[in-house]
Amino acid sequence: MPTDAAVSEQFLTAVRARRSIYGISDEPVVPDARIEEIVKEAVKHTPSSFNSQSARLVLLLKQEHKKFWQITTETLRRIVNDAEQFKSTLEKMNAFAAGYGTVLFFEDQKVIEGLQQQFAAYKENFPKWSAHSSGMHQFVIWTALESEGFGASLQHYNPLIDQEVKQTWGLPDSWALIAQMPFGKPTARPGEKTFQPLEERVKIFK
Ligand SMILES: Cc1cc2nc3c(=O)[nH]c(=O)nc-3n(C[C@H](O)[C@H](O)[C@H](O)COP(=O)(O)O)c2cc1C
C-alpha cells in the first residue's frame, strides 16, 4: 500500500468523529446504493481468523428497518412486565425505529464449527476470534456510515429476537445474531465524552 500521511490522517479523523448517535430520522442522507456498497466493502475487506470470512450481514432499509424494530418492540413487550420500565423501553424502540436503516451482524456458526474440527488445537479460540472479527466489521461500518453523514449506534437485543428475525427474512439457522446497528440522519448531538488518562492505558518502550 502506498504510504500517504494524508490518507492516514483522514482515517483517524473518521475514527475520532465516530460516536453513538441515538437521535436519528428516516430522511435519506446518501443513495441506498452507497450504503449497500459500504456494507459489501466492509464484509469483503474486514479481517477474520484464518481468513474464514464467518461474518454475515443483513442490511434492512426503510420499511424493512421499521419491521425489525417492530419485532424487537413486540418481543420486549412480552417479557418486560413492569409498565413503567416498558415505557422507557418503548421510547428507545421508537427512537431506533425512527431511523433509516439497520445493519444486522451475524456470525455463521457452521464456519466456526468447521474450523474447530479442522484445527482442534485452537478449538477454544475460534468463537472468541469470531466475536473479534464481528466487532471489527461493526467498527468499520459504524465509522463509514458516520463518515457519510449518518448517525448510528450499537445495540444487542439478541438472542431474544433471533428466531423471529431468521423466520422473517428467511436466514439460515446457523447464523448467530451478534449485534444490531440502527442508523439515520442525526437529529441530536452526542453528549460530552470523557477520556481516561492515556498514560494509564498505553505504555511505549523504545
Ligand atoms: C462491544 C460494545 C458493545 C456495546 N453495546 C451497546 C449496547 O448494547 N447499547 C448501546 O446503546 N450502546 C452500546 N455500545 C456503545 C458504547 O456504550 C459506546 O460506544 C461508548 O459509551 C462510547 O461512546 P461513543 O460510541 O459515543 O464513542 C457498545 C459498544 C461496544 C464497543
The ligand as an SDF file (V2000), in Angstrom:
LIG
                    3D

 31 33  0  0  0  0  0  0  0  0999 V2000
  -18.7600   -4.1120   22.3340 C   0  0  0  0  0  0  0  0  0  0  0  0
  -19.6810   -2.9420   22.5460 C   0  0  0  0  0  0  0  0  0  0  0  0
  -20.9810   -3.1520   22.9760 C   0  0  0  0  0  0  0  0  0  0  0  0
  -21.8750   -2.0810   23.1000 C   0  0  0  0  0  0  0  0  0  0  0  0
  -23.1820   -2.3180   23.4160 N   0  0  0  0  0  0  0  0  0  0  0  0
  -24.0700   -1.2940   23.4190 C   0  0  0  0  0  0  0  0  0  0  0  0
  -25.4570   -1.5390   23.6170 C   0  0  0  0  0  0  0  0  0  0  0  0
  -25.8970   -2.6810   23.7510 O   0  0  0  0  0  0  0  0  0  0  0  0
  -26.2980   -0.4670   23.6180 N   0  0  0  0  0  0  0  0  0  0  0  0
  -25.8510    0.8160   23.4310 C   0  0  0  0  0  0  0  0  0  0  0  0
  -26.6480    1.7500   23.4290 O   0  0  0  0  0  0  0  0  0  0  0  0
  -24.5190    1.0650   23.2430 N   0  0  0  0  0  0  0  0  0  0  0  0
  -23.6330    0.0440   23.2260 C   0  0  0  0  0  0  0  0  0  0  0  0
  -22.3010    0.2910   22.9860 N   0  0  0  0  0  0  0  0  0  0  0  0
  -21.8390    1.6870   22.8020 C   0  0  0  0  0  0  0  0  0  0  0  0
  -20.9600    2.1840   23.9310 C   0  0  0  0  0  0  0  0  0  0  0  0
  -21.7350    2.4270   25.0840 O   0  0  0  0  0  0  0  0  0  0  0  0
  -20.2750    3.4610   23.4260 C   0  0  0  0  0  0  0  0  0  0  0  0
  -19.5200    3.1400   22.2890 O   0  0  0  0  0  0  0  0  0  0  0  0
  -19.3430    4.0580   24.4780 C   0  0  0  0  0  0  0  0  0  0  0  0
  -20.0750    4.5540   25.5850 O   0  0  0  0  0  0  0  0  0  0  0  0
  -18.5080    5.2120   23.9160 C   0  0  0  0  0  0  0  0  0  0  0  0
  -19.3380    6.2180   23.3390 O   0  0  0  0  0  0  0  0  0  0  0  0
  -19.2380    6.6090   21.7990 P   0  0  0  0  0  0  0  0  0  0  0  0
  -19.7160    5.4310   20.9950 O   0  0  0  0  0  0  0  0  0  0  0  0
  -20.1390    7.8030   21.6360 O   0  0  0  0  0  0  0  0  0  0  0  0
  -17.8060    6.9120   21.4880 O   0  0  0  0  0  0  0  0  0  0  0  0
  -21.4130   -0.7610   22.8610 C   0  0  0  0  0  0  0  0  0  0  0  0
  -20.0840   -0.5630   22.4410 C   0  0  0  0  0  0  0  0  0  0  0  0
  -19.2460   -1.6270   22.2720 C   0  0  0  0  0  0  0  0  0  0  0  0
  -17.8480   -1.3710   21.7870 C   0  0  0  0  0  0  0  0  0  0  0  0
  1  2  1  0
  2  3  1  0
  2 30  2  0
  3  4  2  0
  4  5  1  0
  4 28  1  0
  5  6  2  0
  6  7  1  0
  6 13  1  0
  7  8  2  0
  7  9  1  0
  9 10  1  0
 10 11  2  0
 10 12  1  0
 12 13  2  0
 13 14  1  0
 14 15  1  0
 14 28  1  0
 15 16  1  0
 16 17  1  0
 16 18  1  0
 18 19  1  0
 18 20  1  0
 20 21  1  0
 20 22  1  0
 22 23  1  0
 23 24  1  0
 24 25  2  0
 24 26  1  0
 24 27  1  0
 28 29  2  0
 29 30  1  0
 30 31  1  0
M  END
$$$$
